């Protein structure tokens, strides 16, 4: 990725992490910290493993924050200098041409205006089976037609738009979903077609169906007025109950 001149779109890749020693190296490497156009910021949430040392050895800048994704995302954004902020989960990997793809999509008007944000429409989940392929398809369709990506889809935001919206909510849950709802009021998303690779571990514990049910119930409850703190309690309790049920029925 060559450094751009007058229309430079420098990207800050912000990776919130907590005990991600096993995954952080790949995430950082995929972002290309050696490029002059990219800065990689790992926001460590008080890890007890080798996450911080691994991140520093890989060329990332490491900052610390209290554990909690919303808080960590905001701390990383405040430390960033790029005019585009890309929020990447620590167990994900960016596609090879991600920088150019984001640059091209952000310069392409949608409905007469330049998009203020975007994401990767397509995901490659690192698990085998037709159910995972179906899940990938439904994620792509949801993103394309509803413009509601989730936080694991590599959401990127122009720095000016991020600051105009005053960042993410410091919530224990749904901080990404709430941000997307506000971003949609600014502009439609720029949708990058290159596949973002994600670890399938989030579906391992409960399976695809139970995980989807829990997620959708949480979102529905949010729209009916439940607080993020209450939802977080429900989420982790529900995950535990589903896990126990799954073990008893297998």
Backbone bond lengths (Angstrom), bond angles and torsions (degrees), N, CA, C in turn:
res aa  C-N    CA-C-N  psi(-1)  N-CA   C-N-CA  omega(-1)  CA-C   N-CA-C  phi
1 X - - - 1.459 - - 1.522 108.65 -
2 X 1.310 116.01 116.41 1.447 120.22 -177.78 1.526 110.56 -84.07
3 X 1.297 115.10 149.39 1.459 119.40 178.35 1.518 110.15 -70.15
4 X 1.347 116.49 131.91 1.445 120.87 -179.96 1.527 109.67 -88.60
5 X 1.315 114.29 162.00 1.465 118.33 -174.45 1.524 110.88 -104.59
6 X 1.335 117.44 -104.76 1.454 119.48 -170.88 1.519 113.47 -62.34
7 X 1.332 118.52 -34.78 1.455 121.56 -179.50 1.525 110.79 -103.82
8 X 1.295 116.38 35.52 1.451 121.12 -174.76 1.526 112.03 -57.02
9 X 1.318 115.98 130.98 1.454 121.75 174.71 1.522 107.40 -117.50
10 X 1.316 116.45 81.19 1.450 120.66 178.92 1.529 109.13 -76.60
11 X 1.316 116.07 137.87 1.456 121.67 -173.63 1.522 110.43 -113.98
12 X 1.319 115.14 132.55 1.460 121.89 170.44 1.520 107.70 -101.72
13 X 1.326 116.38 117.07 1.456 121.50 177.51 1.529 107.50 -93.83
14 X 1.317 116.81 116.92 1.460 122.93 -174.50 1.521 108.78 -109.59
15 X 1.332 115.98 120.17 1.464 121.74 -174.86 1.529 109.43 -119.55
16 X 1.325 118.60 104.07 1.468 119.54 173.27 1.524 109.42 -73.89
17 X 1.322 117.25 139.21 1.465 119.56 -175.38 1.519 111.21 -145.17
18 X 1.318 114.33 146.85 1.458 121.95 171.48 1.527 107.51 -148.36
19 X 1.323 116.67 111.99 1.468 122.56 -178.34 1.529 111.85 52.82
20 X 1.335 114.87 54.47 1.465 121.49 -178.40 1.525 112.70 -114.09
21 X 1.327 116.29 32.14 1.459 119.41 -178.92 1.521 112.54 -54.58
22 X 1.331 117.35 -36.08 1.462 121.34 -176.70 1.523 113.25 -73.44
23 X 1.338 117.74 -19.01 1.461 120.27 -173.88 1.518 114.91 -117.86
24 X 1.318 117.37 -21.77 1.458 120.67 -167.67 1.526 112.84 -65.27
25 X 1.339 117.77 -31.77 1.464 120.19 -178.13 1.519 111.37 -61.75
26 X 1.338 116.48 -43.65 1.464 119.72 -178.94 1.521 111.16 -66.83
27 X 1.321 116.82 -42.50 1.466 119.76 -179.66 1.524 111.03 -59.85
28 X 1.325 116.00 -45.65 1.464 120.24 -179.48 1.522 110.99 -65.36
29 X 1.326 116.23 -45.84 1.465 119.98 -179.07 1.523 111.15 -59.36
30 X 1.337 117.46 -38.21 1.464 120.54 -179.04 1.526 111.63 -67.12
31 X 1.339 116.94 -26.67 1.464 120.89 179.95 1.519 112.25 -78.74
32 X 1.339 117.68 -20.54 1.455 120.53 178.30 1.506 114.11 72.82
33 X 1.318 118.69 61.91 1.474 120.64 -177.00 1.520 113.60 -64.17
34 X 1.331 116.73 -14.66 1.464 119.19 -179.24 1.525 112.14 -78.44
35 X 1.328 117.74 -12.91 1.459 120.88 -179.17 1.521 111.03 -75.15
36 X 1.330 116.33 141.35 1.463 120.76 176.87 1.526 111.61 -71.73
37 X 1.343 117.07 -15.78 1.457 120.81 -178.97 1.522 112.54 -87.77
38 X 1.323 116.86 -9.60 1.463 120.84 -171.33 1.520 110.06 -127.15
39 X 1.323 116.39 136.17 1.451 121.02 165.70 1.520 107.57 -117.87
40 X 1.311 115.83 138.74 1.459 121.67 179.95 1.525 108.22 -112.82
41 X 1.316 115.20 123.46 1.457 121.55 -178.64 1.522 108.78 -119.37
42 X 1.310 116.57 118.22 1.463 122.03 174.09 1.519 107.81 -97.74
43 X 1.310 115.80 123.77 1.465 121.06 179.68 1.523 107.36 -103.89
44 X 1.305 115.39 103.40 1.465 120.51 -175.00 1.520 110.86 -85.96
45 X 1.324 115.21 129.54 1.460 121.45 -179.45 1.513 112.32 -100.72
46 X 1.329 116.56 56.14 1.464 123.32 175.75 1.531 111.98 66.67
47 X 1.324 115.93 47.84 1.469 120.85 178.45 1.522 111.10 -64.34
48 X 1.338 115.25 149.17 1.462 121.33 177.48 1.521 112.07 -108.49
49 X 1.333 117.33 2.34 1.466 120.94 178.59 1.530 109.34 -108.11
50 X 1.315 117.41 -153.73 1.463 120.95 -176.50 1.509 114.48 -94.69
51 X 1.329 117.86 24.43 1.465 120.58 -177.83 1.522 112.36 -57.48
52 X 1.306 117.37 -47.54 1.466 121.19 -175.30 1.523 111.16 -64.30
53 X 1.319 117.37 -47.50 1.466 120.47 -179.87 1.519 111.16 -62.39
54 X 1.336 116.73 -42.42 1.458 120.51 179.98 1.527 110.74 -63.26
55 X 1.318 117.03 -42.09 1.463 120.85 -179.73 1.525 111.59 -63.85
56 X 1.315 116.38 -43.22 1.466 119.42 179.88 1.521 111.49 -65.85
57 X 1.315 117.24 -40.55 1.467 120.27 178.83 1.521 111.37 -63.24
58 X 1.327 116.45 -26.92 1.463 120.74 -177.59 1.521 113.14 -85.86
59 X 1.312 116.99 -0.79 1.456 120.30 176.61 1.509 115.24 96.27
60 X 1.329 117.71 5.85 1.466 120.34 179.25 1.522 110.41 -84.71
61 X 1.296 114.84 154.29 1.454 121.13 170.45 1.529 107.30 -86.81
62 X 1.314 117.34 133.41 1.459 121.27 -176.87 1.523 109.88 -113.77
63 X 1.330 115.35 128.02 1.460 121.48 172.91 1.523 107.60 -124.56
64 X 1.308 116.65 158.07 1.461 121.44 -176.56 1.522 110.78 -110.54
65 X 1.326 114.50 151.02 1.463 121.09 178.39 1.514 108.45 -155.22
66 X 1.328 118.04 158.64 1.465 119.16 171.59 1.527 109.76 -60.41
67 X 1.300 116.38 149.19 1.458 119.85 -178.94 1.527 110.93 -64.71
68 X 1.310 116.47 136.62 1.461 123.02 -177.80 1.511 108.22 143.30
69 X 1.342 117.45 121.08 1.458 119.19 -169.76 1.524 112.92 -61.61
70 X 1.344 118.06 -42.96 1.459 119.16 179.73 1.517 112.29 -59.42
71 X 1.326 116.40 -45.42 1.461 121.10 178.26 1.522 110.66 -62.96
72 X 1.322 116.90 -45.32 1.460 120.91 -178.23 1.522 111.87 -64.45
73 X 1.315 117.76 -40.22 1.464 120.61 178.44 1.520 110.82 -61.51
74 X 1.311 116.88 -42.82 1.464 120.26 -179.33 1.523 112.69 -68.41
75 X 1.332 116.87 -38.52 1.463 120.36 176.59 1.525 110.12 -62.35
76 X 1.322 116.96 -42.84 1.459 120.47 178.15 1.512 112.32 -64.14
77 X 1.330 117.00 -40.86 1.466 120.47 179.99 1.526 111.23 -65.18
78 X 1.324 116.78 -37.70 1.466 119.58 178.89 1.529 111.41 -66.75
79 X 1.317 116.81 -28.58 1.465 120.50 179.69 1.528 112.53 -84.71
80 X 1.314 116.95 -12.52 1.470 121.71 -172.44 1.524 111.68 -79.03
81 X 1.332 115.36 151.46 1.461 121.39 177.65 1.523 112.69 -117.49
82 X 1.326 118.03 -8.17 1.456 121.21 -178.87 1.519 112.45 -71.01
83 X 1.343 115.76 157.88 1.461 118.07 175.88 1.523 112.45 -90.84
84 X 1.333 116.63 0.18 1.459 122.75 168.92 1.521 107.36 -130.58
85 X 1.323 116.20 131.02 1.458 122.12 -179.98 1.532 108.22 -107.88
86 X 1.323 116.24 120.19 1.465 122.00 179.47 1.523 108.33 -110.99
87 X 1.318 116.55 119.66 1.459 122.25 -176.77 1.520 109.13 -100.48
88 X 1.334 115.30 115.26 1.460 121.88 -171.90 1.519 110.50 -121.15
89 X 1.339 116.14 131.27 1.457 119.29 174.68 1.522 110.29 -70.85
90 X 1.311 116.19 148.55 1.468 120.97 -173.52 1.522 113.18 -68.06
91 X 1.328 118.14 -20.05 1.464 120.21 -179.52 1.524 111.85 -99.84
92 X 1.330 116.76 21.45 1.463 122.07 -179.40 1.520 110.46 -116.88
93 X 1.336 115.07 167.21 1.464 120.86 177.87 1.519 109.24 -139.68
94 X 1.328 115.46 132.00 1.461 121.13 -179.39 1.525 111.07 -76.58
95 X 1.337 117.85 150.01 1.463 120.44 175.46 1.525 111.27 -69.63
96 X 1.304 115.83 163.67 1.460 121.38 -171.46 1.528 112.56 -59.29
97 X 1.325 118.06 -44.01 1.467 121.82 -174.70 1.529 112.19 -99.75
98 X 1.296 117.42 29.30 1.458 118.67 -172.24 1.528 113.23 -59.64
99 X 1.338 116.74 -38.34 1.466 119.94 -177.07 1.524 110.39 -61.24
100 X 1.316 116.45 -51.83 1.469 120.18 -178.50 1.516 111.24 -65.35
101 X 1.331 117.45 -37.00 1.464 120.54 -179.77 1.527 111.01 -64.72
102 X 1.321 116.96 -43.34 1.462 120.39 178.37 1.524 110.16 -64.76
103 X 1.325 116.63 -45.20 1.466 121.05 179.99 1.526 110.73 -57.93
104 X 1.339 115.81 -46.40 1.465 120.13 -178.32 1.526 111.42 -64.07
105 X 1.317 117.45 -43.03 1.460 120.26 -177.47 1.530 112.17 -69.44
106 X 1.319 117.62 -36.24 1.461 120.03 179.84 1.526 112.32 -70.92
107 X 1.335 117.39 -20.34 1.460 121.33 178.22 1.523 112.27 -93.10
108 X 1.325 117.71 2.17 1.460 121.75 -177.62 1.528 109.21 -102.54
109 X 1.338 118.50 111.60 1.470 120.40 -177.39 1.528 112.14 -61.29
110 X 1.325 115.06 145.36 1.458 122.52 174.19 1.523 107.02 -124.61
111 X 1.323 116.03 117.02 1.456 119.32 -178.12 1.517 113.39 60.90
112 X 1.327 116.40 32.94 1.460 120.53 176.92 1.514 115.30 86.63
113 X 1.331 118.36 2.35 1.463 120.52 178.84 1.523 110.71 -135.16
114 X 1.316 115.37 152.62 1.452 119.82 177.14 1.532 109.26 -76.17
115 X 1.316 117.56 135.80 1.469 119.66 178.89 1.515 111.17 -65.95
116 X 1.325 115.34 143.73 1.457 121.36 -179.56 1.530 112.23 -96.65
117 X 1.307 116.40 -7.67 1.460 120.48 -176.09 1.525 108.75 -161.10
118 X 1.310 115.24 175.37 1.462 118.99 178.37 1.513 110.64 -177.07
119 X 1.318 115.10 -170.23 1.458 121.40 -178.37 1.522 108.97 -165.45
120 X 1.307 115.47 178.01 1.461 122.05 173.89 1.526 107.70 -91.35
121 X 1.307 115.75 116.51 1.464 119.69 -176.91 1.516 111.95 -67.61
122 X 1.323 116.61 -36.19 1.462 121.42 -172.31 1.526 111.37 -109.82
123 X 1.332 114.57 137.59 1.457 121.26 178.87 1.522 110.12 -119.77
124 X 1.308 115.96 146.45 1.459 122.61 171.16 1.518 107.59 -113.79
125 X 1.340 116.26 106.22 1.463 121.72 -176.12 1.529 109.14 -88.46
126 X 1.300 115.79 129.28 1.469 120.96 -174.52 1.533 111.81 -80.24
127 X 1.292 115.36 61.83 1.459 123.25 172.31 1.525 108.66 -147.40
128 X 1.331 116.41 147.64 1.459 121.23 179.80 1.525 110.53 -86.40
129 X 1.331 115.66 164.47 1.454 120.81 173.01 1.515 113.65 113.65
130 X 1.335 115.26 150.27 1.460 120.76 -177.84 1.526 111.52 -65.76
131 X 1.322 117.62 -30.15 1.464 120.27 -178.76 1.527 110.71 -63.89
132 X 1.331 116.90 -38.83 1.457 119.80 178.10 1.527 111.28 -68.51
133 X 1.336 116.39 -36.62 1.457 118.69 177.50 1.533 110.66 -66.34
134 X 1.331 116.49 -36.96 1.455 120.35 176.53 1.522 110.49 -66.05
135 X 1.320 116.49 -39.60 1.454 120.69 177.55 1.525 110.89 -61.56
136 X 1.328 116.61 -44.70 1.468 120.55 177.25 1.527 110.65 -57.05
137 X 1.333 115.93 -42.33 1.466 120.82 -179.33 1.524 111.01 -63.66
138 X 1.323 117.20 -45.52 1.466 120.21 -177.69 1.534 111.34 -67.28
139 X 1.336 116.76 -35.17 1.469 119.72 176.13 1.526 110.25 -62.46
140 X 1.325 115.90 -44.26 1.462 119.86 178.96 1.517 112.70 -62.86
141 X 1.336 117.17 -40.82 1.464 120.97 179.89 1.526 111.06 -68.44
142 X 1.344 116.53 -42.23 1.468 119.71 177.52 1.527 111.36 -58.94
143 X 1.329 114.73 -43.31 1.457 119.47 -178.23 1.521 111.82 -68.33
144 X 1.312 116.25 -41.92 1.472 120.51 -176.58 1.520 112.30 -68.75
145 X 1.337 117.22 -44.31 1.459 119.64 -171.55 1.529 113.56 -97.76
146 X 1.328 118.47 -29.77 1.459 120.74 -179.56 1.522 113.11 -100.48
147 X 1.325 116.34 -15.69 1.475 121.09 -178.25 1.525 111.29 58.10
148 X 1.343 115.33 42.43 1.462 120.39 178.70 1.530 109.33 -127.50
149 X 1.318 117.61 76.38 1.461 119.66 173.17 1.518 110.25 -76.36
150 X 1.319 116.35 158.97 1.451 121.54 174.81 1.529 108.74 -101.97
151 X 1.318 115.63 172.90 1.454 120.53 -173.44 1.515 114.93 -64.84
152 X 1.347 117.06 -20.76 1.464 119.00 -179.92 1.521 112.79 -83.56
153 X 1.337 118.07 9.83 1.463 121.63 -179.38 1.522 112.55 -104.05
154 X 1.323 116.95 20.90 1.454 119.73 175.39 1.522 113.08 62.50
155 X 1.310 117.11 56.80 1.465 121.38 -179.87 1.532 109.75 -67.17
156 X 1.329 115.76 132.04 1.468 120.29 175.63 1.524 109.11 -123.11
157 X 1.325 115.78 144.78 1.456 122.61 -172.94 1.523 109.01 -138.79
158 X 1.320 116.26 135.75 1.463 117.97 170.94 1.526 108.63 -59.02
159 X 1.309 116.44 137.46 1.455 120.17 -177.11 1.530 111.60 -57.30
160 X 1.322 116.41 -38.11 1.465 120.05 -179.71 1.525 111.02 -63.45
161 X 1.332 117.04 -38.41 1.468 120.74 178.97 1.525 111.03 -70.56
162 X 1.327 115.73 -40.90 1.466 119.58 177.91 1.526 110.99 -57.68
163 X 1.320 116.55 -47.33 1.464 120.20 -177.79 1.527 111.32 -71.22
164 X 1.329 117.37 -32.77 1.466 119.64 176.94 1.529 110.83 -63.52
165 X 1.321 116.44 -33.62 1.462 121.20 179.09 1.528 112.18 -88.28
166 X 1.329 116.43 -1.85 1.476 122.82 178.62 1.527 112.35 62.37
167 X 1.335 115.33 32.55 1.457 120.54 170.48 1.511 115.56 74.44
168 X 1.329 113.71 -168.24 1.463 121.77 179.13 1.525 109.83 -78.00
169 X 1.304 115.34 157.11 1.448 120.03 169.15 1.529 108.49 -74.16
170 X 1.306 116.95 142.04 1.466 121.03 178.32 1.534 109.56 -81.17
171 X 1.310 114.97 61.53 1.464 122.02 -175.20 1.520 110.96 -100.42
172 X 1.327 118.36 155.03 1.463 120.68 175.93 1.527 113.03 -79.72
173 X 1.340 116.84 -8.71 1.469 121.23 -177.41 1.531 108.58 -161.12
174 X 1.336 115.80 150.05 1.472 123.29 174.49 1.520 114.59 67.22
175 X 1.318 118.32 16.18 1.462 119.71 177.83 1.525 111.00 -63.80
176 X 1.339 117.09 -33.57 1.458 121.13 179.18 1.533 111.16 -72.18
177 X 1.314 116.44 -42.94 1.465 121.55 -179.69 1.525 110.68 -62.95
178 X 1.316 116.81 -44.83 1.458 120.84 -179.76 1.524 110.90 -64.05
179 X 1.327 117.08 -39.78 1.457 120.66 177.99 1.528 111.15 -62.93
180 X 1.325 117.03 -42.62 1.464 120.80 -179.98 1.527 110.68 -61.25
181 X 1.324 117.78 -40.31 1.460 120.44 178.60 1.528 110.96 -60.52
182 X 1.319 117.36 -36.85 1.467 120.09 177.29 1.517 111.65 -74.67
183 X 1.326 116.83 -38.50 1.464 120.46 180.00 1.530 111.40 -63.19
184 X 1.322 116.65 -35.77 1.470 120.03 -179.69 1.527 111.94 -62.37
185 X 1.327 117.15 -22.81 1.458 120.45 177.95 1.525 111.89 -77.50
186 X 1.331 116.72 -18.77 1.459 120.93 178.46 1.518 112.04 -84.18
187 X 1.333 115.80 -44.21 1.464 120.60 -177.86 1.517 109.35 -170.24
188 X 1.343 116.97 162.57 1.465 118.73 168.67 1.529 108.93 -66.36
189 X 1.333 117.47 158.20 1.466 118.94 -179.38 1.522 112.73 -80.65
190 X 1.312 115.94 149.20 1.456 122.05 167.22 1.523 107.31 -80.87
191 X 1.309 116.95 121.30 1.461 120.97 -174.52 1.525 110.69 -104.60
192 X 1.311 116.13 112.05 1.465 122.37 177.47 1.519 107.95 -83.95
193 X 1.323 116.49 129.58 1.454 120.78 -175.51 1.531 113.51 -84.99
194 X 1.322 117.99 -19.95 1.466 120.58 178.54 1.525 109.41 -59.50
195 X 1.322 116.38 143.17 1.466 120.59 -176.90 1.523 112.74 -79.19
196 X 1.324 114.73 131.54 1.454 122.32 171.41 1.526 108.01 -91.19
197 X 1.317 117.10 127.66 1.465 120.87 -179.49 1.525 109.54 -87.54
198 X 1.339 115.87 130.52 1.462 120.41 -179.77 1.523 110.13 -130.24
199 X 1.314 115.53 145.97 1.458 121.69 175.98 1.528 109.00 -72.14
200 X 1.321 116.96 139.01 1.462 120.73 -178.27 1.513 114.74 -84.70
201 X 1.326 117.93 11.07 1.461 119.88 -172.77 1.520 113.33 -63.49
202 X 1.335 117.72 -28.06 1.472 119.36 -176.89 1.518 112.36 -68.40
203 X 1.351 116.40 -16.93 1.465 119.85 177.74 1.527 112.22 -102.09
204 X 1.330 117.30 -4.11 1.461 120.60 -175.87 1.524 113.06 -70.45
205 X 1.317 116.83 -41.29 1.459 120.90 -171.80 1.520 112.33 -66.33
206 X 1.339 116.78 -46.98 1.460 120.88 -175.16 1.513 114.32 -106.70
207 X 1.327 116.45 -19.12 1.456 119.64 -172.10 1.518 110.35 90.43
208 X 1.329 115.91 166.49 1.465 120.84 -173.93 1.524 111.78 -65.34
209 X 1.335 117.20 -46.76 1.467 120.14 -173.97 1.526 111.14 -64.58
210 X 1.332 117.18 -51.75 1.460 120.30 -177.84 1.522 111.48 -63.74
211 X 1.331 117.25 -40.41 1.464 120.41 178.13 1.520 110.93 -61.35
212 X 1.327 116.47 -42.82 1.463 120.95 179.22 1.523 111.25 -64.69
213 X 1.330 116.75 -42.54 1.467 120.73 179.53 1.526 110.71 -61.26
214 X 1.325 116.28 -47.35 1.468 120.25 179.59 1.524 110.37 -59.98
215 X 1.333 117.21 -46.95 1.466 120.73 -177.82 1.518 111.85 -60.88
216 X 1.329 116.60 -45.32 1.458 119.69 -177.33 1.526 112.09 -70.03
217 X 1.312 117.23 -34.56 1.467 120.08 175.78 1.528 111.13 -65.22
218 X 1.323 115.85 -39.50 1.468 120.28 178.09 1.529 110.30 -63.44
219 X 1.322 117.29 -44.63 1.465 121.19 179.97 1.527 110.61 -64.14
220 X 1.342 116.51 -42.88 1.467 119.82 178.81 1.526 111.00 -61.69
221 X 1.329 116.23 -43.43 1.464 119.93 179.59 1.524 111.19 -63.53
222 X 1.322 116.84 -35.96 1.463 120.69 177.16 1.531 110.65 -60.15
223 X 1.336 115.87 -44.20 1.461 119.37 -179.47 1.527 112.25 -69.62
224 X 1.318 117.26 -20.55 1.459 120.72 176.11 1.528 112.19 -90.15
225 X 1.350 116.45 4.73 1.447 119.68 171.02 1.515 117.28 105.50
226 X 1.332 118.45 3.58 1.462 119.93 178.19 1.525 109.96 -67.67
227 X 1.320 116.85 142.50 1.466 120.94 -177.96 1.532 110.27 -76.42
228 X 1.333 117.38 153.01 1.469 120.31 177.13 1.524 112.66 -57.70
229 X 1.333 117.60 -35.25 1.467 120.90 179.55 1.526 110.56 -65.81
230 X 1.340 116.19 -42.89 1.467 120.37 177.08 1.519 110.60 -64.61
231 X 1.318 116.09 -43.25 1.464 120.70 -179.48 1.515 111.55 -62.86
232 X 1.334 116.90 -38.60 1.462 119.80 178.34 1.519 110.44 -61.63
233 X 1.336 116.97 -41.88 1.453 120.26 176.93 1.517 111.79 -62.19
234 X 1.336 115.98 -44.48 1.466 120.00 177.28 1.524 111.44 -61.82
235 X 1.341 115.45 -41.67 1.462 120.33 -175.53 1.524 111.47 -60.88
236 X 1.319 116.22 -50.41 1.463 119.46 -176.92 1.523 111.80 -72.58
237 X 1.341 117.47 -33.11 1.452 119.92 175.63 1.527 110.52 -68.40
238 X 1.341 116.94 -43.00 1.457 120.90 178.76 1.511 111.53 -63.42
239 X 1.335 116.25 -40.28 1.463 119.80 178.70 1.520 110.51 -60.75
240 X 1.328 116.90 -40.19 1.450 120.57 178.67 1.516 112.30 -66.72
241 X 1.332 116.49 -42.94 1.461 119.91 179.88 1.518 111.66 -65.61
242 X 1.333 117.03 -43.53 1.457 120.09 177.94 1.519 110.73 -62.47
243 X 1.338 116.24 -38.59 1.462 120.29 -179.93 1.528 110.24 -63.01
244 X 1.348 118.10 -43.98 1.455 121.74 179.50 1.524 110.59 -63.54
245 X 1.357 115.53 -42.77 1.453 120.00 179.82 1.536 110.85 -62.41
246 X 1.333 115.24 -42.57 1.462 119.49 -178.64 1.512 111.24 -62.56
247 X 1.340 117.12 -40.48 1.449 120.43 -179.48 1.532 111.16 -66.37
248 X 1.338 116.22 -35.63 1.470 119.69 -177.71 1.520 112.24 -74.58
249 X 1.339 116.62 -24.21 1.454 119.71 -177.05 1.512 112.89 -98.19
250 X 1.323 118.57 -3.71 1.464 122.22 178.90 1.526 111.42 -96.92
